[in-house]
Amino acid sequence: MERRRGFTLTEILVVIFMIALLAAVASPAFIRIMRDIGLSRLTMQLAEVYRRGYVESSERATFLVRFRKPSGSVQIETIRAALDTPTPTLISPRGCNTINWDDPLLERQTYRFASTDKKTFVDVGFLGSDNTNQEIADVCFARRTAFVRYNDGAFTPMVGAAKVSVKNLSNGRIRRVLVPSFGLPRVIQ
């Protein structure tokens, strides 16, 4: 007599229950990991925006990164003012204070981060070189040097370094982008 092999209904139900139990235990950890990956990705993208400004300032442009945080939503805009010289030069004939940054003919790109969106679990802030939170901060890169202004005042040479902080609101983890007065912006922990 031939014996049939297989699983009983009880064995199948026990395996399904164990898989469901493992999924329930692992899913919160998986969600946390995915949020931390998103936080790191956002921080790297912000660092790249400031790096782009630094690099382009050594070529034929003066570059502005405009940070605005009115009523909780963050907007970062990059504005590029090309130089009027026919060949690249390290000595820019136009300083940060002499350029009309509101000129609609300048090359612009805008990034928005809405903290009111339920899918967003981060808060982005700008810390000046004196470690105070700034709602409005412009960093202008000219000749590989950073200049800063707050609340639409005049540009002054940046002393030390500014930081753009990205905070995960669910677990409090913070990543920062260091924007030095001279040198490439980079991600710090």
C-alpha positions as CSV (number, residue, x, y, z in Angstrom):
1,M,0.0,0.0,0.0
2,E,1.3,3.4,-1.0
3,R,1.6,6.0,1.7
4,R,0.8,9.6,0.7
5,R,2.9,12.4,2.0
6,G,1.7,15.9,2.8
7,F,0.9,18.3,5.5
8,T,-2.1,18.4,7.8
9,L,-4.3,21.4,8.1
10,T,-3.1,21.9,11.6
11,E,0.5,22.0,10.5
12,I,-0.3,24.5,7.7
13,L,-2.2,26.8,10.2
14,V,0.7,26.7,12.7
15,V,3.2,27.8,9.9
16,I,0.9,30.6,8.8
17,F,0.5,31.8,12.4
18,M,4.3,31.8,12.9
19,I,4.8,33.8,9.7
20,A,2.2,36.3,10.7
21,L,3.8,36.6,14.2
22,L,7.2,37.2,12.7
23,A,5.8,39.8,10.3
24,A,4.1,41.7,13.1
25,V,7.3,41.8,15.2
26,A,9.5,42.8,12.3
27,S,7.3,45.4,10.6
28,P,7.9,48.3,13.1
29,A,11.7,47.8,12.9
30,F,11.4,47.7,9.1
31,I,9.4,51.0,9.1
32,R,12.0,52.6,11.4
33,I,14.8,51.5,9.1
34,M,13.0,52.9,6.0
35,R,12.5,56.2,7.8
36,D,16.2,56.4,8.7
37,I,17.1,55.6,5.1
38,G,14.8,58.4,3.9
39,L,16.3,60.8,6.5
40,S,19.8,60.0,5.3
41,R,18.8,60.4,1.6
42,L,17.2,63.8,2.3
43,T,20.4,64.9,4.2
44,M,22.6,63.8,1.3
45,Q,20.4,65.7,-1.2
46,L,20.6,68.9,0.9
47,A,24.4,68.5,1.1
48,E,24.5,68.1,-2.6
49,V,22.6,71.4,-3.1
50,Y,25.2,73.2,-1.0
51,R,28.1,71.4,-2.7
52,R,26.7,72.3,-6.1
53,G,26.8,76.0,-5.0
54,Y,30.4,75.7,-3.8
55,V,31.6,73.9,-7.0
56,E,29.8,76.3,-9.4
57,S,31.2,79.3,-7.7
58,S,34.7,78.3,-8.8
59,E,33.6,78.2,-12.4
60,R,31.7,81.0,-14.1
61,A,28.9,81.7,-11.6
62,T,28.0,83.2,-8.3
63,F,25.5,80.8,-6.6
64,L,22.9,81.4,-4.0
65,V,21.1,78.8,-1.8
66,R,18.0,80.4,-0.3
67,F,16.5,78.7,2.8
68,R,13.0,79.7,3.9
69,K,10.9,78.2,6.6
70,P,7.7,80.2,6.9
71,S,5.0,78.5,9.0
72,G,6.6,75.1,9.3
73,S,7.1,74.3,5.6
74,V,10.7,74.4,4.2
75,Q,11.6,75.8,0.8
76,I,15.1,75.7,-0.6
77,E,15.8,77.6,-3.8
78,T,19.0,77.7,-5.8
79,I,19.8,80.7,-7.9
80,R,22.7,80.8,-10.3
81,A,24.1,84.1,-11.6
82,A,26.4,83.5,-14.5
83,L,29.4,85.8,-14.9
84,D,29.6,88.2,-17.8
85,T,33.2,87.2,-18.6
86,P,33.9,85.1,-21.8
87,T,36.4,82.8,-20.0
88,P,36.3,81.1,-16.6
89,T,38.0,83.1,-13.8
90,L,38.5,82.6,-10.1
91,I,38.0,86.3,-9.5
92,S,34.4,87.1,-9.8
93,P,33.6,90.6,-11.0
94,R,30.2,90.4,-9.2
95,G,29.9,90.0,-5.5
96,C,26.9,88.6,-3.6
97,N,25.6,92.0,-2.6
98,T,25.7,93.5,-6.1
99,I,23.5,90.8,-7.7
100,N,19.7,91.3,-7.8
101,W,18.7,87.8,-6.6
102,D,15.1,88.5,-7.3
103,D,15.7,89.0,-11.1
104,P,13.4,86.5,-12.9
105,L,16.0,85.9,-15.6
106,L,18.4,84.1,-13.3
107,E,18.5,80.3,-13.4
108,R,16.4,78.9,-10.5
109,Q,15.5,75.6,-9.0
110,T,13.1,75.2,-6.0
111,Y,12.8,72.3,-3.5
112,R,9.9,72.2,-1.0
113,F,9.6,70.1,2.1
114,A,6.1,70.2,3.6
115,S,6.1,69.2,7.3
116,T,2.2,69.2,7.3
117,D,2.2,66.3,5.0
118,K,1.5,63.1,6.9
119,K,4.0,61.2,4.9
120,T,6.8,63.6,6.0
121,F,8.4,62.6,9.3
122,V,11.2,65.1,9.3
123,D,11.9,68.7,10.3
124,V,14.5,70.7,8.5
125,G,16.2,73.7,10.2
126,F,19.1,76.1,9.5
127,L,21.5,76.8,12.3
128,G,23.7,79.9,11.8
129,S,27.4,79.9,12.8
130,D,26.3,81.2,16.2
131,N,24.1,78.0,16.6
132,T,20.8,80.0,16.5
133,N,17.8,78.8,14.4
134,Q,17.2,80.9,11.4
135,E,13.9,81.1,9.5
136,I,15.4,82.9,6.6
137,A,19.0,82.3,5.5
138,D,20.8,82.8,2.2
139,V,24.2,81.3,1.6
140,C,26.0,82.8,-1.4
141,F,29.0,81.1,-2.9
142,A,31.4,83.4,-4.7
143,R,35.0,82.4,-5.6
144,R,34.7,79.3,-3.4
145,T,33.9,81.3,-0.4
146,A,30.6,81.3,1.5
147,F,28.8,84.5,2.4
148,V,25.6,84.5,4.5
149,R,22.7,86.8,5.2
150,Y,19.7,86.4,7.5
151,N,16.3,88.0,7.0
152,D,17.3,89.5,3.7
153,G,20.0,91.8,5.1
154,A,23.4,92.3,3.6
155,F,25.8,89.5,2.9
156,T,28.7,89.1,5.2
157,P,31.6,86.6,5.1
158,M,30.5,83.5,6.9
159,V,32.5,82.9,10.1
160,G,32.9,79.3,11.0
161,A,30.2,77.1,9.6
162,A,26.5,76.9,9.3
163,K,24.5,73.7,9.7
164,V,21.3,72.4,8.1
165,S,19.7,69.9,10.4
166,V,17.3,67.2,9.4
167,K,15.4,65.6,12.3
168,N,13.4,62.4,12.3
169,L,10.3,63.4,14.3
170,S,9.4,59.9,15.2
171,N,12.6,58.9,17.0
172,G,14.5,62.2,17.4
173,R,17.5,61.1,15.3
174,I,19.3,64.1,13.7
175,R,21.6,64.4,10.7
176,R,23.4,67.6,9.8
177,V,24.9,69.2,6.7
178,L,27.9,71.3,7.6
179,V,28.3,74.3,5.4
180,P,31.8,75.7,6.1
181,S,32.9,79.2,5.1
182,F,35.5,77.8,2.8
183,G,35.4,74.2,1.6
184,L,33.0,71.5,0.4
185,P,29.7,71.1,2.5
186,R,29.4,67.6,3.9
187,V,27.1,65.4,6.0
188,I,28.0,65.1,9.7
189,Q,26.4,63.0,12.4
